[in-house]
Amino acid sequence: MDGSVVDELLLHQKTRDALEQSIRSQNHALLIIGRQGAGKQAVSDAVATGLLGTSVETSPYFLRITADGKSIGIEQIREVQKFVQLKTAGANTIRRVISIDGADTMTTEAQNALLKILEEPPADTVLILTADRVQNIRPTIHSRVQTITIVPPTKAEVLDFFATKGFPSADVEKAYLVSNGQIGLMSAILESVEDHSLANQITAAKKLYGQSAFERLTMVDQLAKQKEDLPDLLYACKRICISALEQSALKGQTPAVKSWHKQLRLIVDTESSLKHNPNTKLLLTDLFISM
């Protein structure tokens, strides 16, 4: 088991110490908690690599479970049940790792099925769960896992880390503001990762702010049909507003500051209304006209 794999990640020292201890102690179930975009999957993969002694991309004893749509259902946990029944080869104590990304999206049925595995975990297996909203995970599951919270590194650490990777300082600063310092999202923005859903929403939000009101309105029908993606899009719009607001304030651009304050209020109001108003088209229309 190799705890040095986490050295390649940008982590707060508290998070690094907790992860290295987890790899050494070989707990059979680990829950990694962090804000959206904190880099939980990268951390999970590093722990899995340390436990398996090989890359998760090549190990036959690694299984990743992700949400099918917006949730993890019973069929995906049944896949886990079948996977743990297979025999493993080798002399290591831990020979198999299962990663459940977005464990907080599991349905009640899926959580009940996972609980049965956690009650009698196979001796050669570690389960690694990641979650944004730990309150969505049943207490009976939470009590059976070791919990590690991703503590954000300092801004100076973040800026230095990406500067050493050759990214222009101006791009790093902008990415920091937009991502709110969340390392996973920041990396995806700087590296133009195509399959990072939140980074894609940041790109979509930037596009919206660069369009005319008419161009935005032509997209209302399409976006209204993707209602499950709207919270992330609105979050991305909010991050764009906050970033622009902070940059305008630093430059002493008072009219721009007032304008971005107004935009931010619009996004926050729309986020609140989305939870109670079923008329998504009307909400988007009002927002896009005012942007």
C-alpha positions as CSV (number, residue, x, y, z in Angstrom):
1,M,0.0,0.0,0.0
2,D,1.6,3.3,-1.2
3,G,0.6,6.4,0.7
4,S,3.0,8.5,-1.5
5,V,0.4,8.7,-4.3
6,V,-1.4,11.5,-2.6
7,D,1.8,13.6,-2.8
8,E,1.0,14.4,-6.4
9,L,-2.3,16.1,-5.4
10,L,-2.7,19.6,-4.2
11,L,-4.1,19.1,-0.7
12,H,-4.4,20.8,2.6
13,Q,-2.0,19.1,5.1
14,K,-4.9,18.0,7.3
15,T,-6.5,16.3,4.3
16,R,-3.2,14.7,3.2
17,D,-2.5,13.4,6.7
18,A,-6.0,11.8,7.0
19,L,-5.7,10.2,3.5
20,E,-2.3,8.7,4.2
21,Q,-3.5,7.4,7.5
22,S,-6.5,5.8,5.8
23,I,-4.3,4.0,3.3
24,R,-2.1,2.7,6.1
25,S,-4.9,1.6,8.3
26,Q,-6.8,-0.1,5.4
27,N,-10.3,0.8,6.6
28,H,-12.9,-1.1,4.6
29,A,-15.1,1.8,3.9
30,L,-14.2,5.5,3.4
31,L,-16.4,8.5,2.8
32,I,-14.7,11.5,1.1
33,I,-16.7,14.7,1.6
34,G,-16.1,17.9,-0.3
35,R,-17.9,20.8,-2.0
36,Q,-18.9,20.5,-5.6
37,G,-15.7,20.7,-7.7
38,A,-13.4,20.0,-4.8
39,G,-11.6,17.2,-6.6
40,K,-13.2,14.3,-4.8
41,Q,-12.8,11.8,-7.6
42,A,-9.1,12.6,-8.0
43,V,-8.6,12.0,-4.3
44,S,-10.6,8.8,-4.4
45,D,-8.6,7.5,-7.3
46,A,-5.3,8.3,-5.5
47,V,-6.4,6.4,-2.5
48,A,-7.5,3.5,-4.7
49,T,-4.2,3.5,-6.4
50,G,-2.3,3.5,-3.1
51,L,-4.4,0.6,-1.9
52,L,-4.1,-1.5,-5.0
53,G,-0.5,-0.6,-5.8
54,T,-1.4,0.0,-9.4
55,S,-3.5,2.4,-11.5
56,V,-7.2,2.2,-11.3
57,E,-7.2,2.3,-15.1
58,T,-5.5,-1.0,-15.4
59,S,-6.5,-2.9,-12.3
60,P,-9.0,-5.8,-12.9
61,Y,-10.0,-5.4,-9.2
62,F,-11.3,-1.8,-9.4
63,L,-14.9,-0.9,-10.0
64,R,-16.3,2.7,-10.4
65,I,-20.0,3.4,-9.9
66,T,-21.4,6.7,-11.0
67,A,-24.8,8.2,-11.2
68,D,-27.0,7.0,-14.1
69,G,-28.5,10.3,-15.0
70,K,-28.9,12.1,-11.7
71,S,-29.0,9.2,-9.2
72,I,-27.4,5.9,-8.4
73,G,-30.1,3.2,-8.4
74,I,-30.4,-0.4,-7.1
75,E,-29.1,-2.0,-10.3
76,Q,-25.8,-0.2,-9.9
77,I,-25.4,-1.5,-6.3
78,R,-26.4,-5.0,-7.5
79,E,-23.4,-4.6,-9.8
80,V,-21.3,-4.0,-6.7
81,Q,-22.8,-7.1,-5.0
82,K,-21.8,-9.2,-8.0
83,F,-18.3,-7.7,-8.1
84,V,-17.5,-8.5,-4.4
85,Q,-18.5,-12.1,-5.0
86,L,-15.6,-12.6,-7.5
87,K,-12.4,-14.1,-6.1
88,T,-9.3,-12.0,-6.1
89,A,-5.7,-13.1,-6.6
90,G,-2.5,-11.9,-4.9
91,A,-0.8,-11.7,-1.5
92,N,-1.9,-8.2,-0.5
93,T,-4.4,-7.8,2.3
94,I,-6.4,-5.4,0.2
95,R,-6.8,-6.5,-3.4
96,R,-10.1,-4.9,-4.6
97,V,-11.4,-1.3,-4.4
98,I,-14.9,-0.1,-5.3
99,S,-15.4,3.7,-5.9
100,I,-19.0,5.0,-5.6
101,D,-18.8,8.6,-6.9
102,G,-21.7,10.8,-5.8
103,A,-22.9,8.4,-3.1
104,D,-25.3,11.1,-1.9
105,T,-27.3,10.6,-5.0
106,M,-28.2,7.0,-4.2
107,T,-31.8,6.1,-4.0
108,T,-33.2,4.8,-0.7
109,E,-33.4,1.3,-2.3
110,A,-29.7,1.6,-3.4
111,Q,-28.6,2.7,0.1
112,N,-30.4,-0.2,1.7
113,A,-28.6,-2.6,-0.6
114,L,-25.2,-1.0,0.0
115,L,-25.8,-1.2,3.8
116,K,-25.9,-4.9,3.6
117,I,-22.5,-4.9,2.0
118,L,-21.1,-2.5,4.6
119,E,-22.5,-4.7,7.4
120,E,-20.3,-7.6,6.3
121,P,-17.6,-6.1,4.1
122,P,-15.3,-8.6,2.3
123,A,-11.9,-8.8,4.0
124,D,-10.0,-8.0,0.8
125,T,-12.1,-5.1,-0.3
126,V,-12.3,-1.3,0.4
127,L,-15.3,0.8,-0.6
128,I,-14.6,4.5,-1.3
129,L,-17.7,6.8,-1.3
130,T,-17.6,10.5,-2.4
131,A,-20.4,13.0,-1.6
132,D,-21.2,16.7,-1.8
133,R,-24.2,16.5,0.5
134,V,-23.5,14.1,3.4
135,Q,-27.0,14.8,4.8
136,N,-28.4,12.8,1.9
137,I,-26.6,9.7,3.2
138,R,-28.4,7.5,5.7
139,P,-27.0,7.6,9.2
140,T,-26.7,3.8,9.2
141,I,-24.3,4.1,6.3
142,H,-22.5,7.1,7.7
143,S,-21.8,5.3,10.9
144,R,-20.0,2.4,9.1
145,V,-17.5,4.5,7.1
146,Q,-14.4,6.5,8.0
147,T,-15.1,10.1,7.0
148,I,-12.5,12.5,5.5
149,T,-13.4,16.0,4.6
150,I,-11.5,17.8,1.9
151,V,-10.2,21.0,3.4
152,P,-9.4,23.6,0.7
153,P,-5.7,24.6,0.4
154,T,-4.8,28.3,0.9
155,K,-5.0,30.6,-2.1
156,A,-1.3,31.1,-2.1
157,E,-0.8,27.3,-2.2
158,V,-3.3,27.0,-5.1
159,L,-1.7,29.8,-7.2
160,D,1.8,28.5,-6.6
161,F,0.8,24.9,-7.6
162,F,-0.7,25.9,-10.9
163,A,2.0,28.4,-11.7
164,T,4.6,25.6,-11.4
165,K,2.5,23.7,-14.0
166,G,3.1,26.5,-16.5
167,F,-0.3,28.1,-16.6
168,P,-0.2,31.9,-17.1
169,S,-0.8,33.7,-13.7
170,A,-3.7,35.7,-15.1
171,D,-5.5,32.5,-16.2
172,V,-4.8,30.9,-12.8
173,E,-6.2,33.9,-11.0
174,K,-9.4,34.0,-13.1
175,A,-9.9,30.3,-12.7
176,Y,-9.4,30.6,-8.9
177,L,-12.1,33.3,-8.7
178,V,-14.6,31.4,-10.9
179,S,-14.0,28.0,-9.2
180,N,-14.1,29.5,-5.7
181,G,-10.8,27.8,-5.2
182,Q,-12.2,24.3,-5.7
183,I,-9.3,22.3,-7.0
184,G,-11.1,19.8,-9.2
185,L,-13.1,22.5,-10.9
186,M,-10.1,24.8,-11.3
187,S,-8.1,22.0,-12.8
188,A,-10.9,21.2,-15.3
189,I,-11.2,24.9,-16.3
190,L,-7.4,25.4,-16.8
191,E,-6.9,22.1,-18.6
192,S,-10.1,22.4,-20.7
193,V,-11.4,19.0,-19.5
194,E,-14.3,18.0,-21.7
195,D,-16.1,15.5,-19.5
196,H,-16.3,17.6,-16.3
197,S,-20.0,18.6,-16.0
198,L,-19.5,21.6,-13.8
199,A,-16.7,23.0,-15.9
200,N,-18.9,22.6,-18.9
201,Q,-21.6,24.6,-17.2
202,I,-19.1,27.3,-16.5
203,T,-18.3,27.4,-20.2
204,A,-22.1,27.5,-21.0
205,A,-22.6,30.4,-18.5
206,K,-19.8,32.4,-20.0
207,K,-21.4,31.9,-23.4
208,L,-24.8,33.2,-22.1
209,Y,-23.2,36.4,-20.8
210,G,-21.5,36.9,-24.1
211,Q,-24.8,36.7,-26.1
212,S,-27.6,39.2,-26.8
213,A,-30.9,38.8,-25.0
214,F,-32.4,37.5,-28.2
215,E,-29.8,34.8,-28.6
216,R,-30.3,33.7,-25.0
217,L,-34.1,33.6,-25.4
218,T,-33.7,31.2,-28.4
219,M,-32.2,28.7,-25.9
220,V,-35.0,28.8,-23.3
221,D,-37.0,25.8,-24.7
222,Q,-33.9,23.6,-24.9
223,L,-32.6,24.5,-21.4
224,A,-36.1,24.1,-19.9
225,K,-36.1,20.5,-21.1
226,Q,-32.9,19.9,-19.2
227,K,-34.3,21.0,-15.8
228,E,-32.1,18.6,-13.9
229,D,-29.0,20.5,-15.2
230,L,-30.3,24.0,-14.3
231,P,-29.1,24.1,-10.7
232,D,-25.5,23.6,-12.0
233,L,-26.0,26.2,-14.7
234,L,-27.3,28.7,-12.3
235,Y,-24.4,28.0,-9.9
236,A,-22.0,28.5,-12.8
237,C,-23.7,31.8,-13.6
238,K,-23.4,32.8,-10.0
239,R,-19.7,32.0,-10.0
240,I,-19.2,34.1,-13.2
241,C,-21.0,37.0,-11.5
242,I,-19.0,36.8,-8.3
243,S,-15.7,36.6,-10.2
244,A,-16.6,39.6,-12.4
245,L,-17.8,41.5,-9.3
246,E,-14.5,40.9,-7.4
247,Q,-12.4,41.9,-10.4
248,S,-14.5,45.1,-11.0
249,A,-14.2,46.0,-7.3
250,L,-10.4,45.5,-7.4
251,K,-10.2,47.9,-10.4
252,G,-12.5,50.5,-8.7
253,Q,-15.1,50.2,-11.5
254,T,-18.1,51.3,-9.5
255,P,-20.7,51.1,-12.3
256,A,-19.6,47.6,-13.2
257,V,-19.7,46.6,-9.5
258,K,-23.3,47.8,-9.3
259,S,-24.2,46.0,-12.5
260,W,-22.7,42.7,-11.3
261,H,-24.4,43.0,-7.9
262,K,-27.7,43.3,-9.8
263,Q,-26.9,40.2,-11.9
264,L,-26.0,38.3,-8.8
265,R,-29.3,39.1,-7.1
266,L,-31.1,37.9,-10.3
267,I,-29.3,34.6,-10.2
268,V,-29.9,34.0,-6.5
269,D,-33.6,34.9,-6.9
270,T,-33.9,32.5,-9.8
271,E,-32.2,29.7,-7.8
272,S,-34.7,30.3,-5.0
273,S,-37.7,30.4,-7.4
274,L,-36.6,27.3,-9.2
275,K,-37.3,25.2,-6.1
276,H,-40.9,26.3,-5.9
277,N,-42.0,27.5,-9.4
278,P,-42.8,24.7,-11.9
279,N,-42.8,27.2,-14.8
280,T,-39.1,26.8,-15.8
281,K,-39.6,28.6,-19.2
282,L,-41.0,31.7,-17.5
283,L,-38.1,31.8,-15.0
284,L,-35.5,31.4,-17.7
285,T,-37.2,34.0,-19.9
286,D,-37.3,36.6,-17.1
287,L,-33.6,35.9,-16.2
288,F,-32.3,36.0,-19.8
289,I,-34.0,39.2,-20.6
290,S,-32.5,40.9,-17.6
291,M,-28.9,39.5,-17.9
